[in-house]
Amino acid sequence: MITREQTRQVRVGGVPIGGGAPIPVQSMTNTRTEDVQATLAQIRALADAGCDIVRCAVPTAEAADALSEITALSPIPVVADIHFDHRLALAAIRAGAAKIRINPGNIGSAERVAEIAEAAGRAGIPIRIGVNGGSLEKELLAKYGGVTAEALAESAIRQVELLHGMGFFDLVVSVKSSDVRMNLTAHRLLAERTDHPLHIGITEAGVSQAALIKSAMGIGTLLCEGIGDTIRVSLTGDPVKEIAAARDILRAADLLPGAIQLIACPTCGRTKADLTAAAEQIAGALAPIEKERIRARAARPLTVAVMGCAVNGPGEAAHADAGVAFGDGRAVLFRRGEQVGTVAAEHAADALLEIVRELSM
Ligand code: SF4
């Protein structure tokens, strides 16, 4: 079990962040926010994939106007991402944004940040302070000799204190760097210095498998240390891909309520069945069952094992909730530790899935 850092809780629309709540998955649209229909279509696709909170860039007054319709029709809470112009933040709050993401360092002056804090307070919505390696204060760059984990954490803490000084405490904090080690250190420092919930991710992770692995290392390591209250996997391209990756990271960290853990042996010279085909069939069939369990926030975890021989197979399969150990043309089935039958290898996947469905009900 992971012991999570104790953080305060904020609510983004109906979604709690922090305070031990399940970790919401976030993403960001890459349509033009001014294009209401395209943005809503992408938000619906994200929500359908399992996204809990979505962020939209608000770079223009027209985008802030469009946000009213988007927030009214979105199936999930919408966060407005604001840079430079505090008037856009005020307009986004009026348009029904469920949270505002700002980097106070680029809003211009403390007075302007105070205006945003006052409007957010009146609307009852949180602010995410987002510090990025690319936009650190010059003074901190000089003090630390460039972008460092310490500089990122100090910049975030300064901004937290600025908002505290304005009487605003409904905060989420993020520091993002594309450097995994720097990101880890910055978050560890932050977790020691603030109890506001942390939004974690590796920014500009890149493309394809390398980006997935970088994100899994950066986010997964922190989650396993109990740090992080909401996550976003940043991948170049279609944001819907980010959701599956985020879910995989949460599942691997055992932080996804309702998840099904699939254990499958890698196969070796002892394997006498087409285990790859069986494991793929089982993984494909488990996906909709898991989706339903996640939606229902099923409390009991479920582990399914697909093993290839009599060496490790029966042991692993017997430890899972549902398991199968393949032999030569036959397969042994297990249900919560008990051997419940033997079937021809070609029927094993279907028989195992029947056990999973029974246990999922
Ligand atoms: Fe090989 Fe058996 Fe291990 Fe699979 S479970 S990798 S078949 S030894």
Boltz pocket constraint, residues with backbone or C-beta under 6 A from the ligand:
constraints:
  - pocket:
      binder: B
      contacts: [[A, 265], [A, 266], [A, 267], [A, 268], [A, 269], [A, 270], [A, 271], [A, 307], [A, 308], [A, 309], [A, 310], [A, 311], [A, 312], [A, 313]]
      max_distance: 6.0
